[in-house]
């Protein structure tokens, strides 16, 4: 099976996760695809294939040499984002893309004027949607690349490699993909998530992340008798949010700059709620941002009365750089593998999180490598077949170079 055929077949499964679910995985439809993927790995000859009750899949391509080689792993997630529908995806190939507008459907085009990223793939064969759903290259492209690479190594025994583990998980899009990933069972010295964007992307720095939930208690009184008595929680919510500097929000920051992001607000006179995420690459600045939120709550309570504002802070993940820096051979191998694959590395920080960050803090150093998808989470998403093939080559070269690691 060719890589494009494999990927397009994966997109036919609706695997959208759900934030408000209390099950693992968050949607039962993810298990439908997980079962299919498990059976496919078995058909392709991988060993020790297993899927636990939560939909986490683990498998092995056994070593083809008696040399002592580190066991490494490759990981991707199979759920798709909540931002657009993932049902009834109709993927099609635009062969030898000419650099012009792509008519997705009678009412929608993907234009390089709006999405200049398209021009980087002129002359390539790109896979697009019909404009009614996302594509799912995030991260079914990564899965296809890993499986295709394992099949290539299976069919080319002249390429020496050690035990190679693959792992596929649900619920990455809701931040829970790594929570139940069994690092001990995976049994690798290091790993790689194949979940990045366009050609050459390599990421081993990400935000430190926290969530902040603000609950404001008001006092509801008839407006005709409100003077000196009413505390309008909805208005206090606006006041609280106005304490956040406009220089420290996603709309005004880039690269390594951190921010506070209001993800939700609801309120009435008696009660109001605000939800934030807090992000910063620098750990000290990250901690300072959390202290700032505490100070905001403190000031509000001093003004309106103790207990008016309740703040709940919870850390979500940390910058994987802390765990990668002592293991830079993991990065050196990727850079060399990219060079040998004819790929120019684009090393950049992630302005977000990744399963690899959580896995790194669970004891598995795990940077993130490009999978090829562009314009994730919406109907203009696309992926180049040639870039997917390059990602597969990088995986193969990492496996080959790892076999030389102790030489």
C-alpha positions in Angstrom: 0.0 0.0 0.0 1.3 3.5 -0.9 1.5 6.1 1.8 -1.2 8.3 0.2 -3.6 5.4 -0.1 -3.0 4.5 3.6 -3.5 8.0 4.8 -6.7 8.6 2.7 -8.1 5.4 4.1 -7.5 6.6 7.6 -9.3 9.9 7.0 -12.5 7.9 6.3 -12.8 7.2 10.1 -14.4 9.9 12.2 -12.1 10.1 15.3 -13.0 13.5 16.7 -12.4 13.7 20.5 -14.7 15.6 22.9 -13.7 18.0 25.7 -16.8 17.5 27.9 -16.5 13.7 28.1 -15.5 11.8 31.2 -14.6 8.5 29.4 -11.3 7.3 28.0 -11.1 7.7 25.1 -13.4 10.7 25.1 -15.5 9.3 22.2 -16.3 5.7 21.4 -15.8 6.3 17.6 -12.1 6.6 18.3 -12.1 3.0 19.4 -13.5 1.9 16.0 -10.5 3.3 14.3 -8.1 2.0 17.0 -9.4 -1.6 16.4 -8.9 -1.2 12.7 -5.4 0.1 13.2 -4.5 -2.7 15.6 -5.6 -5.2 12.9 -3.6 -3.4 10.2 -0.4 -3.6 12.3 -1.0 -7.3 12.8 -1.5 -7.8 9.0 1.7 -5.9 8.3 3.6 -8.3 10.4 4.4 -6.2 13.5 4.8 -8.1 16.7 3.5 -7.7 20.3 0.6 -5.7 18.9 -1.8 -4.8 21.7 -4.6 -2.3 22.4 -5.7 -1.6 26.0 -9.2 -0.8 27.1 -8.6 2.9 26.7 -7.5 2.6 23.0 -3.8 3.0 23.4 -2.0 0.8 20.8 1.6 -0.5 21.2 3.5 -2.7 18.7 7.1 -3.7 17.8 9.1 -4.1 14.7 11.7 -6.6 16.0 15.4 -6.0 15.6 17.0 -7.6 12.6 20.5 -7.8 14.1 22.1 -9.1 17.3 23.9 -5.9 17.8 23.1 -4.1 21.0 21.0 -1.1 19.8 18.9 1.3 21.9 15.1 0.6 21.6 13.4 3.7 20.2 9.8 4.6 19.5 7.6 6.6 17.3 4.2 8.0 18.5 1.2 9.7 16.8 -2.3 10.4 17.9 -5.4 9.3 16.0 -8.0 11.7 17.3 -8.9 14.8 15.3 -9.7 18.4 16.4 -13.0 19.8 17.6 -12.7 23.0 15.5 -14.4 21.4 12.4 -16.2 18.3 11.6 -14.3 15.1 11.1 -17.2 13.0 9.8 -17.5 12.0 6.1 -14.2 13.4 5.1 -13.8 13.4 1.4 -10.1 13.6 0.6 -8.9 14.1 -2.9 -5.5 14.5 -4.5 -4.6 17.6 -6.5 -1.8 16.3 -8.8 1.1 18.5 -9.7 -0.4 21.6 -7.9 0.0 24.6 -10.2 0.1 27.3 -7.6 -3.4 28.7 -8.3 -6.6 28.6 -6.4 -8.0 25.2 -5.5 -11.8 24.9 -5.8 -12.8 22.8 -2.8 -16.5 23.0 -3.5 -18.7 25.5 -5.4 -18.7 27.9 -2.5 -15.1 27.6 -1.2 -11.6 27.9 -2.5 -8.2 27.5 -1.0 -6.2 30.5 -2.3 -2.5 31.1 -2.0 -3.5 34.8 -1.4 -5.0 33.7 1.9 -2.8 30.7 2.5 0.6 31.4 1.0 1.9 28.2 2.5 0.4 26.5 -0.6 3.1 28.0 -2.8 5.8 26.0 -1.1 4.2 22.9 -2.5 3.8 24.0 -6.1 4.5 21.0 -8.4 3.7 18.5 -5.6 0.7 16.3 -5.2 -1.4 17.6 -2.3 -4.3 16.1 -0.5 -7.2 18.4 0.3 -10.7 18.3 1.6 -14.0 19.1 -0.1 -14.4 22.2 2.1 -16.9 20.7 4.5 -14.6 19.0 7.1 -11.1 19.0 8.3 -8.7 16.6 6.6 -7.2 14.9 9.7 -3.5 15.1 8.7 -3.2 16.1 12.3 -2.3 13.4 13.0 -3.3 10.6 10.7 -0.5 11.7 8.4 1.9 10.9 11.2 0.4 7.4 11.7 0.6 6.7 8.0 4.2 7.8 7.9 5.2 5.6 10.8 3.3 2.5 9.5 4.8 3.0 6.0 8.3 3.3 7.5 7.9 0.1 9.5 6.7 -1.7 6.3 9.7 -0.4 4.4 12.2 -1.6 7.1 10.4 -4.9 7.2 10.9 -5.3 3.4 14.5 -4.1 3.5 16.4 -6.3 5.9 19.7 -4.9 4.6 19.0 -1.8 6.8 20.1 -2.8 10.3 17.9 -1.6 13.2 17.1 -2.5 16.8 13.7 -3.0 18.3 11.4 -0.2 17.1 8.3 0.5 19.1 5.3 2.3 17.7 2.5 3.9 19.8 -0.8 5.4 18.8 -3.1 7.2 21.3 -6.5 9.0 21.5 -7.4 12.4 22.9 -4.3 14.4 22.1 -6.5 17.3 20.9 -8.0 17.7 24.3 -4.6 17.6 26.0 -5.0 14.1 27.4 -3.2 11.9 24.9 -0.2 11.2 27.1 -2.0 11.0 30.4 -2.6 7.2 30.1 0.4 6.4 27.8 2.3 3.6 29.5 5.9 4.6 29.2 7.1 1.6 31.1 5.3 -0.8 28.8 6.6 1.2 25.8 10.1 0.3 27.0 12.1 2.8 24.9 15.2 4.8 25.7 13.8 7.7 23.8 11.1 8.5 21.3 9.7 10.9 18.7 6.2 12.2 18.2 5.4 12.6 14.5 2.9 15.4 14.9 4.5 18.5 13.6 3.6 20.7 10.7 5.3 21.4 7.4 8.5 20.0 5.9 11.5 20.1 8.2 9.9 21.2 11.4 11.6 20.0 14.5 10.4 21.0 17.9 11.9 20.3 21.3 10.8 23.4 23.2 7.2 24.1 24.1 5.2 26.3 26.5 4.9 25.6 30.2 1.1 25.5 30.5 -1.4 26.1 33.3 -5.2 26.5 33.5 -6.8 29.2 35.6 -10.5 29.1 36.6 -11.9 32.2 38.2 -15.3 32.1 40.1 -16.8 35.4 41.1 -19.6 35.5 43.7 -21.9 38.4 43.4 -24.9 39.8 45.4 -28.1 40.1 43.5 -30.5 42.8 44.6 -33.4 44.5 42.7 -31.9 47.3 40.7 -34.2 49.8 42.3 -32.7 49.1 45.7 -29.2 48.2 44.6 -27.1 51.1 45.9 -24.5 50.0 48.4 -25.8 46.4 48.2 -25.5 44.9 44.8 -22.2 43.2 43.6 -22.6 42.5 40.0 -20.5 39.4 39.3 -20.8 39.8 35.5 -19.3 43.4 35.7 -16.6 42.2 38.1 -15.6 39.5 35.5 -15.0 42.3 33.0 -13.0 44.2 35.6 -10.9 41.1 36.3 -10.2 40.5 32.6 -9.2 44.2 32.2 -6.4 43.6 34.7 -4.7 41.4 32.1 -2.2 43.5 30.1 -3.1 43.7 26.4 0.6 43.1 25.7 0.3 39.6 27.1 -2.4 38.0 25.1 -2.1 35.7 22.1 -3.1 38.4 19.7 -0.1 40.5 20.5 2.7 37.9 21.1 4.8 35.6 19.1 7.8 33.2 19.3 9.0 32.8 22.9 6.6 35.4 24.3 4.1 34.1 26.8 0.5 35.1 27.4 -2.8 34.8 29.2 -5.7 33.6 27.1 -9.3 34.0 28.0 -10.9 30.8 26.7 -14.4 31.3 28.2 -16.5 33.7 30.1 -20.1 33.5 31.4 -21.9 35.6 34.0 -24.9 37.0 35.6 -25.3 39.3 38.6 -25.1 36.5 41.1 -22.2 34.6 39.7 -19.6 34.7 36.9 -16.9 32.4 35.6 -13.8 33.0 33.6 -11.4 30.4 32.2 -7.9 31.1 31.1 -4.8 29.3 29.9 -1.4 30.6 31.0 1.6 30.0 28.8 5.3 30.8 28.9 8.5 29.1 27.6 10.5 30.4 30.6 9.8 28.5 33.8 10.4 31.5 36.1 8.2 33.8 34.0 5.6 31.0 33.9 5.6 30.9 37.7 5.5 34.7 37.8 2.4 34.7 35.6 0.6 32.4 38.0 1.5 34.7 40.9 0.1 37.6 38.9 -3.2 35.9 38.6 -3.2 35.3 42.3 -2.5 39.0 42.9 -5.4 40.0 40.6 -7.7 37.8 42.7 -6.2 39.3 45.9 -6.8 42.9 44.8 -10.4 42.1 43.8 -11.1 40.5 47.2 -9.6 43.5 48.9 -11.9 45.8 47.0 -15.1 43.8 47.1 -14.7 41.6 50.2 -13.0 38.4 51.1 -14.2 35.4 49.2 -15.7 37.4 46.3 -13.2 35.9 43.9 -12.0 32.3 43.9 -9.0 31.3 41.8 -8.1 27.7 41.0 -4.7 27.2 39.2 -3.6 23.9 37.8 -0.5 23.1 35.9 -1.0 21.2 32.6 2.5 20.6 31.2 6.0 21.9 31.2 8.7 22.8 28.7 10.2 19.6 27.4 13.5 21.4 26.8 14.3 20.7 30.5 14.4 16.9 29.7 15.8 17.1 26.1 18.9 19.3 27.0 20.6 16.4 28.9 19.8 14.1 25.9 20.8 16.1 22.9 21.9 13.0 21.0 18.2 12.5 20.4 18.1 15.8 18.5 21.5 15.2 16.8 20.1 11.9 15.3 17.1 13.8 13.8 19.2 16.5 12.3 21.5 14.0 10.7 18.5 11.9 9.5 17.0 15.0 7.9 20.3 15.9 6.2 20.5 12.4 4.7 16.9 12.7 3.6 17.5 16.0 1.8 15.4 18.0 4.3 16.4 21.4 5.7 15.7 21.4 9.4 13.4 24.2 10.8 14.1 24.1 14.5 11.5 26.2 16.3 9.6 26.4 19.6 6.0 25.2 19.9 3.6 27.9 20.9 1.5 25.3 22.5 1.9 21.8 24.0 2.5 18.4 22.7 2.2 14.8 23.9 6.0 14.7 23.7 6.2 17.3 26.5 4.2 15.2 28.9 6.0 12.0 27.8 9.4 13.7 28.4 8.4 14.4 32.0 7.3 10.8 32.4 10.8 9.7 31.6 10.7 9.3 27.8 12.7 12.1 26.0 10.4 12.8 23.0 10.8 15.7 20.6 8.3 16.4 17.8 9.0 15.9 14.1 7.0 17.2 11.1 4.2 15.1 9.7 3.5 17.5 6.8 0.0 18.8 7.5 -0.7 22.5 6.9 -3.7 24.7 8.0 -4.7 22.2 10.7 -8.2 22.0 12.3 -10.2 23.4 9.4 -11.5 22.8 5.9 -8.4 24.4 4.3 -6.2 21.7 5.8 -3.9 20.0 3.3 -0.9 17.7 3.2 1.7 17.1 0.5 2.3 13.4 -0.5 6.0 14.3 -1.2 6.4 15.7 2.3 4.8 12.6 3.8 7.3 10.5 1.9 10.1 12.7 3.3 8.8 12.2 6.8 8.8 8.5 6.2 12.4 8.7 5.0 13.4 10.7 8.1 11.9 7.9 10.3 13.8 5.2 8.4 17.1 7.1 8.7 16.6 7.7 12.4 16.2 3.9 12.8 19.3 3.2 10.7 21.4 5.9 12.5 20.4 4.6 15.9 21.9 1.2 14.9 25.2 3.0 14.5 24.7 5.0 17.7 27.1 2.9 19.8 29.5 2.1 17.0 
